[in-house]
């Protein structure tokens, strides 16, 4: 298995692990138990991982971070709107 395929598997698993919580939050709109500080740091971290993936030209990193960043931004917006 090539290093790129290892990256695709890792990216798929870590992104897929985030999806159920994101969907639950999107459906319920309940963000009371979510730490605003954690989500801000997490979202900024995802931006840096995405930038790093772009610099490296690593499609597994780029694709997974685009998807996860999109979900995180929606949840962060809900947290800011609904507290």
PDB file of N, CA, C and O in Angstrom:
ATOM      1  N   UNK A   1       0.855  -1.171   0.000  1.00  0.00           N
ATOM      2  CA  UNK A   1       0.000   0.000   0.000  1.00  0.00           C
ATOM      3  C   UNK A   1       0.906   1.242   0.000  1.00  0.00           C
ATOM      4  O   UNK A   1       1.836   1.343   0.800  1.00  0.00           O
ATOM      5  N   UNK A   2       0.623   2.163  -0.894  1.00  0.00           N
ATOM      6  CA  UNK A   2       1.445   3.366  -0.987  1.00  0.00           C
ATOM      7  C   UNK A   2       1.107   4.346   0.135  1.00  0.00           C
ATOM      8  O   UNK A   2       0.058   4.252   0.773  1.00  0.00           O
ATOM      9  N   UNK A   3       2.011   5.274   0.354  1.00  0.00           N
ATOM     10  CA  UNK A   3       1.796   6.284   1.391  1.00  0.00           C
ATOM     11  C   UNK A   3       0.555   7.106   1.096  1.00  0.00           C
ATOM     12  O   UNK A   3      -0.156   7.502   2.020  1.00  0.00           O
ATOM     13  N   UNK A   4       0.284   7.368  -0.167  1.00  0.00           N
ATOM     14  CA  UNK A   4      -0.904   8.162  -0.509  1.00  0.00           C
ATOM     15  C   UNK A   4      -2.184   7.428  -0.126  1.00  0.00           C
ATOM     16  O   UNK A   4      -3.134   8.049   0.350  1.00  0.00           O
ATOM     17  N   UNK A   5      -2.218   6.117  -0.328  1.00  0.00           N
ATOM     18  CA  UNK A   5      -3.412   5.361   0.056  1.00  0.00           C
ATOM     19  C   UNK A   5      -3.591   5.332   1.567  1.00  0.00           C
ATOM     20  O   UNK A   5      -4.716   5.374   2.064  1.00  0.00           O
ATOM     21  N   UNK A   6      -2.488   5.262   2.294  1.00  0.00           N
ATOM     22  CA  UNK A   6      -2.558   5.347   3.757  1.00  0.00           C
ATOM     23  C   UNK A   6      -3.185   6.687   4.140  1.00  0.00           C
ATOM     24  O   UNK A   6      -4.017   6.754   5.044  1.00  0.00           O
ATOM     25  N   UNK A   7      -2.784   7.741   3.455  1.00  0.00           N
ATOM     26  CA  UNK A   7      -3.360   9.065   3.691  1.00  0.00           C
ATOM     27  C   UNK A   7      -4.850   9.103   3.396  1.00  0.00           C
ATOM     28  O   UNK A   7      -5.614   9.696   4.159  1.00  0.00           O
ATOM     29  N   UNK A   8      -5.277   8.481   2.302  1.00  0.00           N
ATOM     30  CA  UNK A   8      -6.705   8.448   1.975  1.00  0.00           C
ATOM     31  C   UNK A   8      -7.509   7.700   3.039  1.00  0.00           C
ATOM     32  O   UNK A   8      -8.596   8.132   3.423  1.00  0.00           O
ATOM     33  N   UNK A   9      -6.969   6.581   3.508  1.00  0.00           N
ATOM     34  CA  UNK A   9      -7.663   5.816   4.553  1.00  0.00           C
ATOM     35  C   UNK A   9      -7.753   6.637   5.834  1.00  0.00           C
ATOM     36  O   UNK A   9      -8.818   6.723   6.445  1.00  0.00           O
ATOM     37  N   UNK A  10      -6.638   7.239   6.241  1.00  0.00           N
ATOM     38  CA  UNK A  10      -6.628   8.061   7.456  1.00  0.00           C
ATOM     39  C   UNK A  10      -7.585   9.240   7.324  1.00  0.00           C
ATOM     40  O   UNK A  10      -8.336   9.535   8.253  1.00  0.00           O
ATOM     41  N   UNK A  11      -7.562   9.909   6.185  1.00  0.00           N
ATOM     42  CA  UNK A  11      -8.440  11.057   5.956  1.00  0.00           C
ATOM     43  C   UNK A  11      -9.906  10.649   5.981  1.00  0.00           C
ATOM     44  O   UNK A  11     -10.739  11.351   6.555  1.00  0.00           O
ATOM     45  N   UNK A  12     -10.221   9.529   5.369  1.00  0.00           N
ATOM     46  CA  UNK A  12     -11.605   9.043   5.346  1.00  0.00           C
ATOM     47  C   UNK A  12     -12.087   8.713   6.752  1.00  0.00           C
ATOM     48  O   UNK A  12     -13.197   9.086   7.133  1.00  0.00           O
ATOM     49  N   UNK A  13     -11.265   8.021   7.519  1.00  0.00           N
ATOM     50  CA  UNK A  13     -11.674   7.619   8.864  1.00  0.00           C
ATOM     51  C   UNK A  13     -11.837   8.818   9.794  1.00  0.00           C
ATOM     52  O   UNK A  13     -12.821   8.892  10.530  1.00  0.00           O
ATOM     53  N   UNK A  14     -10.903   9.747   9.776  1.00  0.00           N
ATOM     54  CA  UNK A  14     -11.003  10.887  10.691  1.00  0.00           C
ATOM     55  C   UNK A  14     -12.144  11.823  10.296  1.00  0.00           C
ATOM     56  O   UNK A  14     -12.800  12.398  11.165  1.00  0.00           O
ATOM     57  N   UNK A  15     -12.381  11.979   9.013  1.00  0.00           N
ATOM     58  CA  UNK A  15     -13.510  12.796   8.576  1.00  0.00           C
ATOM     59  C   UNK A  15     -14.826  12.100   8.899  1.00  0.00           C
ATOM     60  O   UNK A  15     -15.758  12.736   9.390  1.00  0.00           O
ATOM     61  N   UNK A  16     -14.910  10.810   8.631  1.00  0.00           N
ATOM     62  CA  UNK A  16     -16.125  10.048   8.915  1.00  0.00           C
ATOM     63  C   UNK A  16     -16.435  10.044  10.415  1.00  0.00           C
ATOM     64  O   UNK A  16     -17.604  10.048  10.802  1.00  0.00           O
ATOM     65  N   UNK A  17     -15.410  10.035  11.255  1.00  0.00           N
ATOM     66  CA  UNK A  17     -15.632  10.048  12.703  1.00  0.00           C
ATOM     67  C   UNK A  17     -16.277  11.350  13.160  1.00  0.00           C
ATOM     68  O   UNK A  17     -16.993  11.365  14.161  1.00  0.00           O
ATOM     69  N   UNK A  18     -16.038  12.421  12.454  1.00  0.00           N
ATOM     70  CA  UNK A  18     -16.576  13.726  12.818  1.00  0.00           C
ATOM     71  C   UNK A  18     -18.031  13.899  12.356  1.00  0.00           C
ATOM     72  O   UNK A  18     -18.784  14.663  12.960  1.00  0.00           O
ATOM     73  N   UNK A  19     -18.420  13.209  11.312  1.00  0.00           N
ATOM     74  CA  UNK A  19     -19.736  13.408  10.684  1.00  0.00           C
ATOM     75  C   UNK A  19     -20.908  13.121  11.619  1.00  0.00           C
ATOM     76  O   UNK A  19     -21.825  13.941  11.658  1.00  0.00           O
ATOM     77  N   UNK A  20     -20.953  12.025  12.372  1.00  0.00           N
ATOM     78  CA  UNK A  20     -22.132  11.786  13.223  1.00  0.00           C
ATOM     79  C   UNK A  20     -22.393  12.908  14.233  1.00  0.00           C
ATOM     80  O   UNK A  20     -23.541  13.304  14.435  1.00  0.00           O
ATOM     81  N   UNK A  21     -21.339  13.418  14.864  1.00  0.00           N
ATOM     82  CA  UNK A  21     -21.529  14.502  15.821  1.00  0.00           C
ATOM     83  C   UNK A  21     -21.994  15.770  15.118  1.00  0.00           C
ATOM     84  O   UNK A  21     -22.851  16.494  15.625  1.00  0.00           O
ATOM     85  N   UNK A  22     -21.428  16.030  13.958  1.00  0.00           N
ATOM     86  CA  UNK A  22     -21.840  17.209  13.190  1.00  0.00           C
ATOM     87  C   UNK A  22     -23.310  17.102  12.790  1.00  0.00           C
ATOM     88  O   UNK A  22     -24.058  18.072  12.915  1.00  0.00           O
ATOM     89  N   UNK A  23     -23.724  15.948  12.316  1.00  0.00           N
ATOM     90  CA  UNK A  23     -25.127  15.763  11.927  1.00  0.00           C
ATOM     91  C   UNK A  23     -26.066  15.911  13.118  1.00  0.00           C
ATOM     92  O   UNK A  23     -27.123  16.532  13.008  1.00  0.00           O
ATOM     93  N   UNK A  24     -25.676  15.341  14.257  1.00  0.00           N
ATOM     94  CA  UNK A  24     -26.497  15.459  15.464  1.00  0.00           C
ATOM     95  C   UNK A  24     -26.659  16.923  15.855  1.00  0.00           C
ATOM     96  O   UNK A  24     -27.756  17.360  16.201  1.00  0.00           O
ATOM     97  N   UNK A  25     -25.581  17.669  15.801  1.00  0.00           N
ATOM     98  CA  UNK A  25     -25.632  19.085  16.158  1.00  0.00           C
ATOM     99  C   UNK A  25     -26.463  19.870  15.152  1.00  0.00           C
ATOM    100  O   UNK A  25     -27.237  20.746  15.536  1.00  0.00           O
ATOM    101  N   UNK A  26     -26.309  19.564  13.875  1.00  0.00           N
ATOM    102  CA  UNK A  26     -27.089  20.251  12.848  1.00  0.00           C
ATOM    103  C   UNK A  26     -28.586  19.977  12.994  1.00  0.00           C
ATOM    104  O   UNK A  26     -29.406  20.878  12.817  1.00  0.00           O
ATOM    105  N   UNK A  27     -28.935  18.737  13.315  1.00  0.00           N
ATOM    106  CA  UNK A  27     -30.354  18.384  13.464  1.00  0.00           C
ATOM    107  C   UNK A  27     -30.969  18.997  14.710  1.00  0.00           C
ATOM    108  O   UNK A  27     -32.085  19.514  14.664  1.00  0.00           O
ATOM    109  N   UNK A  28     -30.255  18.944  15.812  1.00  0.00           N
ATOM    110  CA  UNK A  28     -30.816  19.401  17.088  1.00  0.00           C
ATOM    111  C   UNK A  28     -30.656  20.900  17.300  1.00  0.00           C
ATOM    112  O   UNK A  28     -31.421  21.506  18.050  1.00  0.00           O
ATOM    113  N   UNK A  29     -29.676  21.496  16.649  1.00  0.00           N
ATOM    114  CA  UNK A  29     -29.332  22.912  16.843  1.00  0.00           C
ATOM    115  C   UNK A  29     -28.915  23.194  18.294  1.00  0.00           C
ATOM    116  O   UNK A  29     -28.838  24.351  18.708  1.00  0.00           O
ATOM    117  N   UNK A  30     -28.649  22.137  19.054  1.00  0.00           N
ATOM    118  CA  UNK A  30     -28.255  22.293  20.459  1.00  0.00           C
ATOM    119  C   UNK A  30     -26.737  22.329  20.555  1.00  0.00           C
ATOM    120  O   UNK A  30     -26.069  21.319  20.333  1.00  0.00           O
ATOM    121  N   UNK A  31     -26.204  23.483  20.883  1.00  0.00           N
ATOM    122  CA  UNK A  31     -24.750  23.652  20.982  1.00  0.00           C
ATOM    123  C   UNK A  31     -24.311  24.003  22.403  1.00  0.00           C
ATOM    124  O   UNK A  31     -23.162  24.387  22.620  1.00  0.00           O
ATOM    125  N   UNK A  32     -25.217  23.874  23.365  1.00  0.00           N
ATOM    126  CA  UNK A  32     -24.892  24.256  24.743  1.00  0.00           C
ATOM    127  C   UNK A  32     -23.710  23.490  25.305  1.00  0.00           C
ATOM    128  O   UNK A  32     -22.926  24.050  26.071  1.00  0.00           O
ATOM    129  N   UNK A  33     -23.563  22.221  24.943  1.00  0.00           N
ATOM    130  CA  UNK A  33     -22.500  21.393  25.509  1.00  0.00           C
ATOM    131  C   UNK A  33     -21.179  21.527  24.744  1.00  0.00           C
ATOM    132  O   UNK A  33     -20.183  20.901  25.105  1.00  0.00           O
ATOM    133  N   UNK A  34     -21.175  22.333  23.703  1.00  0.00           N
ATOM    134  CA  UNK A  34     -19.971  22.505  22.900  1.00  0.00           C
ATOM    135  C   UNK A  34     -19.180  23.703  23.412  1.00  0.00           C
ATOM    136  O   UNK A  34     -19.733  24.779  23.639  1.00  0.00           O
ATOM    137  N   UNK A  35     -17.893  23.500  23.587  1.00  0.00           N
ATOM    138  CA  UNK A  35     -17.008  24.571  24.034  1.00  0.00           C
ATOM    139  C   UNK A  35     -16.687  25.496  22.859  1.00  0.00           C
ATOM    140  O   UNK A  35     -16.151  25.054  21.842  1.00  0.00           O
ATOM    141  N   UNK A  36     -17.016  26.777  23.005  1.00  0.00           N
ATOM    142  CA  UNK A  36     -16.720  27.749  21.959  1.00  0.00           C
ATOM    143  C   UNK A  36     -15.210  27.844  21.739  1.00  0.00           C
ATOM    144  O   UNK A  36     -14.753  27.865  20.596  1.00  0.00           O
ATOM    145  N   UNK A  37     -14.441  27.899  22.807  1.00  0.00           N
ATOM    146  CA  UNK A  37     -12.990  27.985  22.683  1.00  0.00           C
ATOM    147  C   UNK A  37     -12.409  26.804  21.929  1.00  0.00           C
ATOM    148  O   UNK A  37     -11.545  26.978  21.070  1.00  0.00           O
ATOM    149  N   UNK A  38     -12.872  25.609  22.242  1.00  0.00           N
ATOM    150  CA  UNK A  38     -12.382  24.413  21.565  1.00  0.00           C
ATOM    151  C   UNK A  38     -12.707  24.471  20.084  1.00  0.00           C
ATOM    152  O   UNK A  38     -11.860  24.134  19.257  1.00  0.00           O
ATOM    153  N   UNK A  39     -13.916  24.890  19.730  1.00  0.00           N
ATOM    154  CA  UNK A  39     -14.302  24.913  18.322  1.00  0.00           C
ATOM    155  C   UNK A  39     -13.560  25.989  17.546  1.00  0.00           C
ATOM    156  O   UNK A  39     -13.256  25.799  16.368  1.00  0.00           O
ATOM    157  N   UNK A  40     -13.264  27.109  18.181  1.00  0.00           N
ATOM    158  CA  UNK A  40     -12.476  28.141  17.506  1.00  0.00           C
ATOM    159  C   UNK A  40     -11.075  27.611  17.225  1.00  0.00           C
ATOM    160  O   UNK A  40     -10.578  27.735  16.106  1.00  0.00           O
ATOM    161  N   UNK A  41     -10.437  27.021  18.232  1.00  0.00           N
ATOM    162  CA  UNK A  41      -9.087  26.479  18.058  1.00  0.00           C
ATOM    163  C   UNK A  41      -9.098  25.344  17.033  1.00  0.00           C
ATOM    164  O   UNK A  41      -8.210  25.267  16.184  1.00  0.00           O
ATOM    165  N   UNK A  42     -10.088  24.472  17.107  1.00  0.00           N
ATOM    166  CA  UNK A  42     -10.219  23.351  16.179  1.00  0.00           C
ATOM    167  C   UNK A  42     -10.353  23.852  14.741  1.00  0.00           C
ATOM    168  O   UNK A  42      -9.698  23.334  13.836  1.00  0.00           O
ATOM    169  N   UNK A  43     -11.198  24.855  14.535  1.00  0.00           N
ATOM    170  CA  UNK A  43     -11.438  25.388  13.199  1.00  0.00           C
ATOM    171  C   UNK A  43     -10.186  26.070  12.645  1.00  0.00           C
ATOM    172  O   UNK A  43      -9.858  25.902  11.471  1.00  0.00           O
ATOM    173  N   UNK A  44      -9.495  26.828  13.474  1.00  0.00           N
ATOM    174  CA  UNK A  44      -8.240  27.453  13.035  1.00  0.00           C
ATOM    175  C   UNK A  44      -7.211  26.370  12.703  1.00  0.00           C
ATOM    176  O   UNK A  44      -6.483  26.481  11.717  1.00  0.00           O
ATOM    177  N   UNK A  45      -7.155  25.334  13.523  1.00  0.00           N
ATOM    178  CA  UNK A  45      -6.252  24.213  13.249  1.00  0.00           C
ATOM    179  C   UNK A  45      -6.560  23.545  11.921  1.00  0.00           C
ATOM    180  O   UNK A  45      -5.648  23.193  11.174  1.00  0.00           O
ATOM    181  N   UNK A  46      -7.832  23.370  11.625  1.00  0.00           N
ATOM    182  CA  UNK A  46      -8.217  22.791  10.335  1.00  0.00           C
ATOM    183  C   UNK A  46      -7.774  23.674   9.174  1.00  0.00           C
ATOM    184  O   UNK A  46      -7.360  23.168   8.131  1.00  0.00           O
ATOM    185  N   UNK A  47      -7.860  24.986   9.348  1.00  0.00           N
ATOM    186  CA  UNK A  47      -7.385  25.904   8.304  1.00  0.00           C
ATOM    187  C   UNK A  47      -5.896  25.697   8.045  1.00  0.00           C
ATOM    188  O   UNK A  47      -5.456  25.696   6.895  1.00  0.00           O
ATOM    189  N   UNK A  48      -5.124  25.522   9.111  1.00  0.00           N
ATOM    190  CA  UNK A  48      -3.693  25.295   8.948  1.00  0.00           C
ATOM    191  C   UNK A  48      -3.402  23.928   8.330  1.00  0.00           C
ATOM    192  O   UNK A  48      -2.501  23.809   7.500  1.00  0.00           O
ATOM    193  N   UNK A  49      -4.153  22.893   8.721  1.00  0.00           N
ATOM    194  CA  UNK A  49      -3.969  21.581   8.101  1.00  0.00           C
ATOM    195  C   UNK A  49      -4.302  21.638   6.613  1.00  0.00           C
ATOM    196  O   UNK A  49      -3.623  21.020   5.793  1.00  0.00           O
ATOM    197  N   UNK A  50      -5.342  22.377   6.275  1.00  0.00           N
ATOM    198  CA  UNK A  50      -5.703  22.537   4.868  1.00  0.00           C
ATOM    199  C   UNK A  50      -4.585  23.256   4.117  1.00  0.00           C
ATOM    200  O   UNK A  50      -4.198  22.830   3.029  1.00  0.00           O
ATOM    201  N   UNK A  51      -4.068  24.331   4.682  1.00  0.00           N
ATOM    202  CA  UNK A  51      -2.969  25.063   4.048  1.00  0.00           C
ATOM    203  C   UNK A  51      -1.746  24.160   3.882  1.00  0.00           C
ATOM    204  O   UNK A  51      -1.089  24.188   2.841  1.00  0.00           O
ATOM    205  N   UNK A  52      -1.444  23.371   4.890  1.00  0.00           N
ATOM    206  CA  UNK A  52      -0.311  22.446   4.834  1.00  0.00           C
ATOM    207  C   UNK A  52      -0.523  21.418   3.725  1.00  0.00           C
ATOM    208  O   UNK A  52       0.397  21.113   2.966  1.00  0.00           O
ATOM    209  N   UNK A  53      -1.742  20.888   3.639  1.00  0.00           N
ATOM    210  CA  UNK A  53      -2.055  19.932   2.576  1.00  0.00           C
ATOM    211  C   UNK A  53      -1.906  20.542   1.192  1.00  0.00           C
ATOM    212  O   UNK A  53      -1.446  19.884   0.259  1.00  0.00           O
ATOM    213  N   UNK A  54      -2.302  21.810   1.067  1.00  0.00           N
ATOM    214  CA  UNK A  54      -2.164  22.500  -0.217  1.00  0.00           C
ATOM    215  C   UNK A  54      -0.691  22.680  -0.561  1.00  0.00           C
ATOM    216  O   UNK A  54      -0.281  22.439  -1.696  1.00  0.00           O
ATOM    217  N   UNK A  55       0.108  23.106   0.422  1.00  0.00           N
ATOM    218  CA  UNK A  55       1.551  23.281   0.195  1.00  0.00           C
ATOM    219  C   UNK A  55       2.192  21.961  -0.244  1.00  0.00           C
ATOM    220  O   UNK A  55       3.028  21.942  -1.147  1.00  0.00           O
ATOM    221  N   UNK A  56       1.798  20.869   0.393  1.00  0.00           N
ATOM    222  CA  UNK A  56       2.358  19.566   0.054  1.00  0.00           C
ATOM    223  C   UNK A  56       1.758  18.980  -1.227  1.00  0.00           C
ATOM    224  O   UNK A  56       2.331  18.073  -1.830  1.00  0.00           O
ATOM    225  N   UNK A  57       0.609  19.502  -1.633  1.00  0.00           N
ATOM    226  CA  UNK A  57      -0.089  18.925  -2.775  1.00  0.00           C
ATOM    227  C   UNK A  57      -0.687  17.574  -2.434  1.00  0.00           C
ATOM    228  O   UNK A  57      -0.807  16.705  -3.298  1.00  0.00           O
ATOM    229  N   UNK A  58      -1.065  17.394  -1.159  1.00  0.00           N
ATOM    230  CA  UNK A  58      -1.597  16.119  -0.668  1.00  0.00           C
ATOM    231  C   UNK A  58      -3.120  16.117  -0.750  1.00  0.00           C
ATOM    232  O   UNK A  58      -3.800  16.706   0.090  1.00  0.00           O
ATOM    233  N   UNK A  59      -3.642  15.449  -1.772  1.00  0.00           N
ATOM    234  CA  UNK A  59      -5.095  15.420  -1.950  1.00  0.00           C
ATOM    235  C   UNK A  59      -5.845  14.798  -0.779  1.00  0.00           C
ATOM    236  O   UNK A  59      -6.929  15.283  -0.453  1.00  0.00           O
ATOM    237  N   UNK A  60      -5.332  13.745  -0.121  1.00  0.00           N
ATOM    238  CA  UNK A  60      -6.061  13.236   1.047  1.00  0.00           C
ATOM    239  C   UNK A  60      -6.217  14.308   2.132  1.00  0.00           C
ATOM    240  O   UNK A  60      -7.286  14.438   2.729  1.00  0.00           O
ATOM    241  N   UNK A  61      -5.164  15.064   2.383  1.00  0.00           N
ATOM    242  CA  UNK A  61      -5.239  16.120   3.398  1.00  0.00           C
ATOM    243  C   UNK A  61      -6.161  17.247   2.952  1.00  0.00           C
ATOM    244  O   UNK A  61      -6.934  17.776   3.751  1.00  0.00           O
ATOM    245  N   UNK A  62      -6.081  17.609   1.695  1.00  0.00           N
ATOM    246  CA  UNK A  62      -6.901  18.697   1.178  1.00  0.00           C
ATOM    247  C   UNK A  62      -8.379  18.333   1.250  1.00  0.00           C
ATOM    248  O   UNK A  62      -9.177  19.094   1.797  1.00  0.00           O
ATOM    249  N   UNK A  63      -8.743  17.194   0.712  1.00  0.00           N
ATOM    250  CA  UNK A  63     -10.153  16.799   0.661  1.00  0.00           C
ATOM    251  C   UNK A  63     -10.761  16.613   2.048  1.00  0.00           C
ATOM    252  O   UNK A  63     -11.860  17.093   2.324  1.00  0.00           O
ATOM    253  N   UNK A  64     -10.035  15.913   2.911  1.00  0.00           N
ATOM    254  CA  UNK A  64     -10.599  15.666   4.242  1.00  0.00           C
ATOM    255  C   UNK A  64     -10.733  16.957   5.038  1.00  0.00           C
ATOM    256  O   UNK A  64     -11.710  17.137   5.765  1.00  0.00           O
ATOM    257  N   UNK A  65      -9.775  17.845   4.910  1.00  0.00           N
ATOM    258  CA  UNK A  65      -9.845  19.088   5.670  1.00  0.00           C
ATOM    259  C   UNK A  65     -10.865  20.060   5.098  1.00  0.00           C
ATOM    260  O   UNK A  65     -11.445  20.840   5.853  1.00  0.00           O
ATOM    261  N   UNK A  66     -11.100  20.041   3.807  1.00  0.00           N
ATOM    262  CA  UNK A  66     -12.168  20.867   3.234  1.00  0.00           C
ATOM    263  C   UNK A  66     -13.527  20.422   3.783  1.00  0.00           C
ATOM    264  O   UNK A  66     -14.348  21.251   4.175  1.00  0.00           O
ATOM    265  N   UNK A  67     -13.752  19.112   3.805  1.00  0.00           N
ATOM    266  CA  UNK A  67     -15.031  18.587   4.299  1.00  0.00           C
ATOM    267  C   UNK A  67     -15.188  18.875   5.786  1.00  0.00           C
ATOM    268  O   UNK A  67     -16.214  19.406   6.209  1.00  0.00           O
ATOM    269  N   UNK A  68     -14.186  18.533   6.576  1.00  0.00           N
ATOM    270  CA  UNK A  68     -14.273  18.736   8.019  1.00  0.00           C
ATOM    271  C   UNK A  68     -14.352  20.212   8.367  1.00  0.00           C
ATOM    272  O   UNK A  68     -15.088  20.590   9.278  1.00  0.00           O
ATOM    273  N   UNK A  69     -13.614  21.049   7.663  1.00  0.00           N
ATOM    274  CA  UNK A  69     -13.672  22.490   7.901  1.00  0.00           C
ATOM    275  C   UNK A  69     -15.057  23.037   7.597  1.00  0.00           C
ATOM    276  O   UNK A  69     -15.567  23.877   8.339  1.00  0.00           O
ATOM    277  N   UNK A  70     -15.666  22.575   6.525  1.00  0.00           N
ATOM    278  CA  UNK A  70     -17.026  23.013   6.202  1.00  0.00           C
ATOM    279  C   UNK A  70     -17.999  22.669   7.316  1.00  0.00           C
ATOM    280  O   UNK A  70     -18.801  23.508   7.726  1.00  0.00           O
ATOM    281  N   UNK A  71     -17.935  21.448   7.803  1.00  0.00           N
ATOM    282  CA  UNK A  71     -18.814  21.033   8.904  1.00  0.00           C
ATOM    283  C   UNK A  71     -18.518  21.821  10.168  1.00  0.00           C
ATOM    284  O   UNK A  71     -19.437  22.261  10.859  1.00  0.00           O
ATOM    285  N   UNK A  72     -17.242  22.000  10.472  1.00  0.00           N
ATOM    286  CA  UNK A  72     -16.858  22.725  11.687  1.00  0.00           C
ATOM    287  C   UNK A  72     -17.319  24.180  11.625  1.00  0.00           C
ATOM    288  O   UNK A  72     -17.766  24.726  12.633  1.00  0.00           O
ATOM    289  N   UNK A  73     -17.217  24.808  10.467  1.00  0.00           N
ATOM    290  CA  UNK A  73     -17.659  26.199  10.330  1.00  0.00           C
ATOM    291  C   UNK A  73     -19.164  26.335  10.539  1.00  0.00           C
ATOM    292  O   UNK A  73     -19.626  27.306  11.139  1.00  0.00           O
ATOM    293  N   UNK A  74     -19.924  25.366  10.046  1.00  0.00           N
ATOM    294  CA  UNK A  74     -21.375  25.393  10.255  1.00  0.00           C
ATOM    295  C   UNK A  74     -21.691  25.256  11.742  1.00  0.00           C
ATOM    296  O   UNK A  74     -22.522  25.996  12.269  1.00  0.00           O
ATOM    297  N   UNK A  75     -21.042  24.323  12.414  1.00  0.00           N
ATOM    298  CA  UNK A  75     -21.276  24.128  13.849  1.00  0.00           C
ATOM    299  C   UNK A  75     -20.821  25.349  14.639  1.00  0.00           C
ATOM    300  O   UNK A  75     -21.498  25.767  15.579  1.00  0.00           O
ATOM    301  N   UNK A  76     -19.694  25.918  14.269  1.00  0.00           N
ATOM    302  CA  UNK A  76     -19.213  27.124  14.938  1.00  0.00           C
ATOM    303  C   UNK A  76     -20.220  28.269  14.744  1.00  0.00           C
ATOM    304  O   UNK A  76     -20.493  29.018  15.682  1.00  0.00           O
ATOM    305  N   UNK A  77     -20.761  28.401  13.555  1.00  0.00           N
ATOM    306  CA  UNK A  77     -21.779  29.437  13.310  1.00  0.00           C
ATOM    307  C   UNK A  77     -23.018  29.205  14.164  1.00  0.00           C
ATOM    308  O   UNK A  77     -23.586  30.148  14.713  1.00  0.00           O
ATOM    309  N   UNK A  78     -23.435  27.940  14.275  1.00  0.00           N
ATOM    310  CA  UNK A  78     -24.581  27.620  15.142  1.00  0.00           C
ATOM    311  C   UNK A  78     -24.274  27.956  16.595  1.00  0.00           C
ATOM    312  O   UNK A  78     -25.125  28.493  17.305  1.00  0.00           O
ATOM    313  N   UNK A  79     -23.067  27.643  17.032  1.00  0.00           N
ATOM    314  CA  UNK A  79     -22.666  27.943  18.411  1.00  0.00           C
ATOM    315  C   UNK A  79     -22.700  29.453  18.653  1.00  0.00           C
ATOM    316  O   UNK A  79     -23.184  29.905  19.691  1.00  0.00           O
ATOM    317  N   UNK A  80     -22.197  30.220  17.713  1.00  0.00           N
ATOM    318  CA  UNK A  80     -22.198  31.663  17.871  1.00  0.00           C
ATOM    319  C   UNK A  80     -23.613  32.230  17.836  1.00  0.00           C
ATOM    320  O   UNK A  80     -23.907  33.195  18.542  1.00  0.00           O
ATOM    321  N   UNK A  81     -24.479  31.655  17.038  1.00  0.00           N
ATOM    322  CA  UNK A  81     -25.857  32.129  16.914  1.00  0.00           C
ATOM    323  C   UNK A  81     -26.736  31.711  18.083  1.00  0.00           C
ATOM    324  O   UNK A  81     -27.506  32.519  18.603  1.00  0.00           O
ATOM    325  N   UNK A  82     -26.625  30.458  18.494  1.00  0.00           N
ATOM    326  CA  UNK A  82     -27.529  29.919  19.509  1.00  0.00           C
ATOM    327  C   UNK A  82     -26.905  29.773  20.893  1.00  0.00           C
ATOM    328  O   UNK A  82     -27.598  29.444  21.856  1.00  0.00           O
ATOM    329  N   UNK A  83     -25.611  30.014  20.994  1.00  0.00           N
ATOM    330  CA  UNK A  83     -24.939  29.893  22.295  1.00  0.00           C
ATOM    331  C   UNK A  83     -24.786  28.505  22.659  1.00  0.00           C
ATOM    332  O   UNK A  83     -24.242  28.203  23.721  1.00  0.00           O
TER     333      UNK A  83
END
